[in-house]
């Protein structure tokens, strides 16, 4: 959906749910990437606080897994 309909008004919600799904799958690289896109693209998204929190959690998990540079990002 995100790739096929980038201008749809629901794309921010789609990115958010994609990020949440990747978090559940422990795909922290993928989750961080998609949530970073969401935060950068739509600061007025109604669930921006949740997206930002989960972005930080993804970055923190990456840092704990050995990518120490992600501590500062988290």
N, C-alpha and C positions, 0 to 999 in steps of 0.2 A: 504494500500500500504506500509506504513512504517513498519508495523508488518510483512507482508508477504514477502517483498523484501528489507530487511535491507541493502543489499550490492549493490543495484541498484544506479547508479550515480545520479539519480533524487530524491533520498530520502531526500536530504537537501531541495530541492524546495518543496517537499511534506510536510515536517515538517513546513516550513515557511508558506505555505498556510493554513495548519491546525491551526497553531498559530493565523493567521489573522482571520480565521473563528471563532475561539473560542473568540477572542477579540470582534468581532462583536456581538456575542451571550452574551457578558459580563460574560463569563466563565473565569475569570481571573486566577483562580487556574490552570485550564487546559492549558490556554495560556502560563502562566509562566513556567509550567512544560515542555511543548513541545519546547518552544523557548529556554529554558535553555539547553535542550538536543542538540538542533541545534547549539547553540553557543559553547558548549563544544566539539561537535563532528567535526565541520567543520569551523574553523576560517577563511578559505579562500573562503567561500561561497560568491558568487557575490553580494548577498543582505544582507551581514552580518550587515551593518549599520542599515538597516531597522529592521532586526531581533533583534538587540541589543536595539534599541530605543523602539520597541514594548514590549520587555521583561521588560524594565524599566517602561513602562507605566502600564503593567499588575501588576508589583510589587507595584507601587505607588497606583493603584486603590485598591489593597488588603490592603495596609497600611491604606488608608482612610476609608476602611470598618471595621477597627478594629484590623487588624494584624500589630501592630506598628513595629514589628521587620522587616517588609518589607520596611520601610522607608530607612534603611541603605542599603539594597540590591538594591533598586531602584536608 
